[in-house]
Amino acid sequence: MTKTAFLNCNLFVGNKDNLVSDAWFVVDDETGKLIAQGSGKFDEKVDKTVDLDGQYVMSGLINAHTHIGSDRVANRNFPQTETTVTYNALHNLKEGLQGGVTYIRSCGVPFDVDIKLKRTRDQLPFEGPGLRPAGMPVSILGGHADLPVGENNEQNAAHLVNSPDDMRKAIREQFKKGAENIKLMATGGIMSQGDQVDDTELSLEEMQMAVEEAHSKHMTICAHAEGRLGIHYAVVAGVDSVEHGFYVSDEDIELMKRQGTFLSPTLTAGNQIVVNGKGKLSDFSYQKMCDNVEAFYEHVGKAIKAGVKLALGTDAGTFNNPLKDTYKELVELVRAGATNYQALHAAGLGSAELLKIDDEYGSLEVGKYADFLVLKNNPLDDVAAVGQEDKQVYQHGERKF
């Protein structure tokens, strides 16, 4: 076993609202996991030491809501094909890692590109975060993810379902392909051109079937849910997380707390549309976001203050919202009412628990992977410190950037 010691840092372990000063930790270079940790004088025998010069160390960001195959540039003059989606995914993953994202949950990718990339990663390696793939999402005809794709629009980005039986088949197809997460489109959304955010799309019975099938096969399941009734159906059905949650009710906030249902707000996606979307998106989508953004922050703020479990997701791949800018969600969570620690916890142990990887990721505790960031400023004082462009990024103990 070869060992590397990282010395002289201010360590945010991630499980408490404090820093360990004059900290050190040791990584097993073969496994990439932390094997020792402490503060003060370091006198263990190791193969290599790295002096972090008093900087701040925190766990890598875990983004629980991403669309890695998306092209952020509007009005491309070619169709969305498996080739273009794969190209975008590889670019976005590498860029995301550079931005400090060391693990992601995928929430819908055409052609199941995320599943295919993970399956072949050992033999065809690429730089990027760890990955919990979902492949194609599940929607209704005319719903939020009903999108023709392919060279001649011969395929669809989503499974389109019309009954619980259709839903059962869709979940089983994703299971067969190797999906580890299921993405449901419970309501209308901002970017779809034929619906409103409060349109209830999937039925309660369809979502209950989806949850039963996904959980019986050890998959997580999340629901894009913005309108009040669609959120209620998703929570009652037992999804692991509600995505967005524009109009989550007080009653459903209490139910989410009792059940342990997570909220992944993706506030930065909405903020980018309002701030930068005028004249660049359709008037329909831009106005929808402007009309609903105040309620979005208000209801998410209520959920945060009530103590709903919080994960960090950004909807990366949407307008002006690259994976590398995941840190911006920290800022928006604080704006909505989270403390700095709550926001950072969401990006670490919160998302890790949701993804069911918290035994190995999400905090810098002994026995977990050494996925960490090295920052010049203290993120517990100001979460914007995580946005440092030249931060050091380590994955499994190896410096990537």
C-alpha positions in Angstrom: 0.0 0.0 0.0 1.3 3.5 -0.9 0.0 6.4 1.1 -0.3 10.1 0.5 -0.7 12.6 3.3 -2.4 16.0 2.7 -1.2 18.4 5.3 -1.8 21.9 6.6 -5.4 22.7 5.7 -8.7 23.9 7.2 -10.9 20.9 6.7 -14.7 20.9 6.3 -15.5 17.3 6.9 -19.1 17.8 5.9 -21.0 16.2 8.8 -20.8 19.2 11.2 -21.0 22.9 10.9 -17.4 23.6 11.6 -13.8 23.5 10.3 -11.0 21.4 11.6 -8.0 23.7 11.7 -4.4 22.7 11.1 -5.8 19.4 9.7 -4.3 16.5 7.9 -5.6 13.4 6.2 -4.1 10.3 4.6 -5.2 8.6 1.4 -4.6 5.0 0.3 -3.4 5.6 -3.3 -4.6 2.2 -4.5 -8.2 2.5 -3.3 -8.5 6.3 -3.3 -10.0 6.3 0.2 -9.2 8.2 3.4 -7.5 5.9 5.9 -6.6 8.4 8.6 -7.4 12.0 9.7 -6.4 14.4 12.4 -5.1 17.8 13.3 -1.9 19.2 14.7 1.5 17.5 14.4 1.7 14.8 11.7 4.4 12.1 12.2 3.1 9.1 10.4 5.2 7.4 7.8 3.8 7.9 4.3 5.1 7.7 0.7 4.2 11.2 -0.3 3.1 14.5 1.3 1.2 17.4 -0.1 1.3 20.7 1.7 -2.1 22.5 1.2 -0.7 25.8 2.5 -3.5 26.6 4.9 -6.2 26.4 2.3 -9.8 25.2 2.8 -10.7 21.6 1.9 -14.3 20.3 1.4 -15.9 17.3 -0.3 -16.5 17.4 -4.0 -20.0 18.6 -5.1 -22.6 15.9 -5.8 -25.2 17.2 -8.3 -28.4 15.2 -8.0 -30.2 16.7 -11.1 -28.3 16.8 -14.4 -28.9 16.4 -18.1 -25.4 15.6 -19.3 -26.3 15.1 -23.0 -27.9 18.6 -23.5 -26.5 21.2 -25.8 -26.5 24.6 -24.1 -26.3 26.4 -27.4 -29.7 27.2 -28.9 -30.6 27.0 -32.6 -28.1 24.4 -33.7 -28.7 23.5 -37.4 -28.5 19.7 -37.0 -30.8 17.2 -35.4 -30.3 15.7 -31.9 -28.8 12.2 -32.5 -27.0 9.7 -30.3 -23.7 11.0 -31.7 -24.4 14.7 -30.7 -25.8 13.6 -27.3 -22.7 11.5 -26.6 -20.4 14.3 -27.7 -22.1 16.8 -25.4 -22.1 14.4 -22.5 -18.3 13.8 -22.7 -17.7 17.5 -22.9 -20.1 18.4 -20.1 -18.7 15.6 -17.8 -15.1 16.7 -18.1 -16.1 20.4 -17.7 -18.2 19.5 -14.7 -15.4 17.8 -12.9 -13.2 20.8 -13.5 -16.0 22.9 -11.8 -15.8 20.7 -8.7 -18.5 18.2 -9.4 -17.3 14.7 -8.4 -20.5 12.7 -8.6 -23.9 13.2 -10.4 -27.3 11.6 -10.7 -28.6 11.7 -14.2 -32.2 12.8 -14.6 -32.9 12.0 -18.3 -30.7 11.5 -21.4 -32.0 10.6 -24.9 -30.8 7.3 -26.3 -29.7 6.1 -22.8 -26.3 7.6 -23.4 -25.5 8.0 -19.7 -26.2 4.3 -19.1 -24.0 3.3 -22.1 -21.1 5.5 -21.0 -21.1 4.1 -17.5 -21.3 0.5 -18.8 -18.2 1.0 -21.0 -16.2 3.4 -18.7 -13.8 0.7 -17.4 -12.6 -0.1 -20.9 -13.2 3.3 -22.5 -12.3 5.7 -19.7 -13.2 9.4 -19.7 -12.8 12.2 -17.3 -15.8 13.2 -15.3 -17.8 12.7 -12.1 -19.0 9.4 -10.8 -22.4 8.6 -12.4 -25.8 7.2 -11.4 -27.6 7.0 -14.8 -31.2 7.1 -15.6 -31.4 7.0 -19.4 -34.7 7.9 -20.9 -37.3 9.7 -18.7 -41.0 8.8 -18.5 -43.7 11.2 -19.7 -47.2 11.3 -21.2 -48.1 12.0 -24.8 -47.7 15.7 -25.2 -46.0 15.9 -21.8 -43.0 17.7 -20.6 -40.5 15.3 -22.1 -42.3 14.3 -25.3 -39.6 15.3 -27.7 -38.8 13.8 -31.1 -35.1 13.0 -31.6 -33.0 11.2 -34.1 -31.7 12.0 -37.6 -35.3 12.1 -39.0 -37.2 12.6 -35.7 -37.9 8.8 -35.8 -37.4 8.3 -32.0 -38.5 10.0 -28.8 -36.4 11.3 -25.9 -38.8 9.7 -23.4 -41.0 6.7 -22.8 -44.5 7.9 -23.5 -47.1 6.1 -21.2 -50.8 6.0 -21.1 -51.6 3.6 -18.2 -50.0 1.9 -15.2 -49.3 -1.1 -17.4 -47.4 1.2 -19.8 -45.5 2.6 -16.8 -44.6 -0.9 -15.6 -43.1 -1.8 -19.0 -41.2 1.5 -19.2 -39.5 1.0 -15.8 -38.7 -2.6 -16.6 -37.1 -1.6 -19.9 -34.9 0.9 -18.1 -34.0 -1.7 -15.5 -32.9 -4.1 -18.3 -30.8 -1.4 -19.9 -29.0 -0.7 -16.6 -30.6 2.4 -15.3 -30.0 3.1 -11.6 -32.4 6.1 -11.4 -35.9 6.6 -12.9 -37.0 10.1 -13.9 -40.8 10.8 -14.0 -42.4 13.9 -15.5 -45.3 14.4 -13.2 -46.3 17.9 -14.3 -45.8 20.4 -17.1 -42.6 22.5 -17.1 -41.0 25.7 -18.2 -39.2 24.6 -21.4 -42.1 22.5 -22.9 -44.1 24.6 -25.3 -47.5 23.0 -24.9 -48.2 22.9 -21.1 -48.2 25.0 -18.0 -46.3 24.2 -14.7 -49.5 23.3 -12.9 -50.7 20.8 -15.6 -50.9 17.4 -13.8 -49.6 14.9 -16.3 -48.8 11.5 -14.8 -51.7 10.0 -12.7 -51.3 8.9 -9.1 -51.8 5.3 -10.2 -49.1 5.6 -12.8 -46.6 7.0 -10.3 -47.4 4.5 -7.7 -46.7 1.7 -10.2 -43.4 3.4 -11.1 -42.3 3.7 -7.5 -43.2 0.0 -6.8 -41.3 -1.2 -9.8 -38.2 1.0 -9.3 -37.9 0.2 -5.6 -38.3 -3.5 -6.1 -35.3 -3.3 -8.3 -33.1 -1.2 -6.1 -33.4 1.9 -8.3 -34.0 5.4 -7.0 -36.9 7.4 -8.5 -37.4 11.1 -8.8 -40.2 13.3 -10.2 -40.1 16.5 -12.1 -43.0 18.2 -10.2 -43.8 21.9 -10.3 -47.6 22.2 -9.9 -49.3 21.6 -6.5 -51.3 18.5 -7.4 -48.5 16.8 -9.3 -46.2 17.3 -6.4 -48.8 15.8 -4.1 -49.2 12.7 -6.3 -45.4 12.3 -6.4 -45.0 12.5 -2.6 -48.0 10.2 -1.9 -46.7 7.7 -4.5 -43.4 7.6 -2.5 -40.7 9.0 -4.9 -37.3 9.4 -3.4 -37.1 13.1 -4.4 -39.3 15.9 -5.7 -37.5 17.9 -8.3 -38.1 21.7 -8.5 -41.2 21.9 -6.2 -42.4 25.3 -7.3 -45.8 25.0 -5.5 -45.1 22.4 -2.8 -47.9 22.8 -0.2 -47.5 23.0 3.6 -49.3 19.7 3.9 -46.9 18.0 1.5 -43.9 19.6 3.2 -45.0 17.8 6.4 -45.6 14.6 4.6 -42.1 14.8 3.0 -40.6 15.3 6.4 -42.4 12.2 7.8 -41.4 10.0 4.8 -37.9 11.3 4.4 -38.7 12.5 0.9 -35.9 14.8 -0.5 -36.4 18.1 -2.3 -33.9 19.0 -5.1 -35.0 22.5 -6.0 -32.7 23.5 -9.0 -33.2 27.2 -8.3 -30.3 28.2 -10.4 -32.1 26.9 -13.5 -35.0 29.2 -12.9 -32.8 32.1 -12.0 -30.7 31.8 -15.2 -33.9 31.9 -17.3 -35.2 35.0 -15.6 -31.9 36.9 -15.6 -30.6 35.9 -19.1 -33.5 34.3 -21.0 -35.3 37.3 -22.5 -35.0 37.2 -26.3 -33.0 34.0 -26.2 -35.8 31.6 -25.2 -39.3 31.5 -26.5 -41.5 34.2 -25.1 -43.8 31.4 -23.8 -41.0 29.8 -21.7 -39.5 33.0 -20.5 -42.8 34.4 -19.4 -43.7 31.2 -17.6 -40.6 31.3 -15.5 -41.0 35.0 -14.8 -44.6 34.4 -13.7 -43.6 31.6 -11.3 -40.2 32.4 -10.0 -41.3 34.3 -6.9 -43.5 31.4 -5.8 -40.7 29.0 -6.6 -38.3 30.7 -4.1 -41.1 31.2 -1.5 -42.2 27.5 -1.4 -38.6 26.1 -1.5 -37.7 28.5 1.3 -40.7 27.2 3.4 -39.5 23.6 2.8 -35.9 24.5 3.8 -37.0 26.2 7.0 -39.4 23.3 7.8 -36.5 20.9 7.7 -37.3 18.8 4.6 -34.3 16.8 3.5 -32.4 18.8 0.9 -30.3 17.6 -2.0 -28.4 19.8 -4.4 -29.4 19.6 -8.1 -29.1 22.3 -10.8 -30.9 20.9 -13.9 -27.5 21.2 -15.5 -27.9 21.2 -19.3 -30.8 23.7 -19.3 -30.5 27.3 -20.6 -27.2 29.0 -19.6 -26.7 26.3 -16.9 -23.6 24.2 -17.5 -22.6 21.4 -15.1 -19.4 23.3 -14.3 -21.5 26.1 -12.7 -23.0 23.7 -10.1 -21.7 26.0 -7.3 -24.3 28.6 -8.2 -27.0 26.4 -6.7 -25.3 26.9 -3.3 -25.7 30.6 -3.7 -29.4 30.3 -4.7 -30.2 27.9 -1.8 -28.8 30.5 0.6 -30.8 33.2 -1.1 -33.9 31.1 -0.6 -33.3 30.8 3.2 -30.7 28.0 3.7 -27.7 28.5 5.9 -24.3 28.1 4.4 -24.0 24.8 6.2 -27.4 23.6 5.0 -26.4 24.4 1.4 -23.1 22.7 1.6 -24.6 19.7 3.4 -27.1 19.4 0.5 -24.2 19.3 -2.0 -22.5 16.6 0.0 -24.2 14.3 2.5 -27.7 15.3 1.4 -27.2 14.3 -2.3 -25.1 11.3 -1.3 -27.9 10.0 0.9 -30.5 10.5 -1.8 -28.3 8.6 -4.3 -27.6 5.9 -1.6 -23.9 6.4 -1.9 -23.3 8.1 1.5 -21.3 5.1 2.8 -18.5 6.1 0.4 -19.2 9.7 -0.7 -20.5 13.0 0.5 -18.1 13.8 3.4 -14.4 13.5 4.1 -14.6 10.8 6.8 -12.2 7.9 7.1 -13.3 5.0 4.9 -14.8 7.3 2.2 -13.4 8.2 -1.2 -11.1 11.2 -1.3 -13.1 13.4 -3.6 -12.3 16.9 -2.5 -11.8 20.5 -3.5 -9.1 22.9 -2.3 -10.2 26.5 -2.0 -8.6 29.8 -1.1 -11.5 31.1 1.0 -13.8 29.5 3.6 -17.1 28.2 2.1 -18.8 28.2 5.5 -18.3 32.0 5.5 -19.5 32.4 1.9 -20.6 29.5 -0.3 -19.6 31.5 -3.4 -16.0 30.6 -2.5 -16.7 27.2 -4.2 -16.9 29.0 -7.5 -13.2 29.7 -7.5 -12.1 29.2 -11.1 -8.6 27.8 -10.3 -9.6 25.5 -7.4 -7.9 22.2 -7.1 -10.1 19.2 -7.7 -9.2 15.7 -6.5 -11.1 12.5 -7.4 -10.3 9.3 -5.4 -7.2 11.1 -4.1 -5.8 12.0 -7.5 -5.5 15.6 -8.6 -7.6 16.1 -11.8 -7.4 19.9 -12.0 
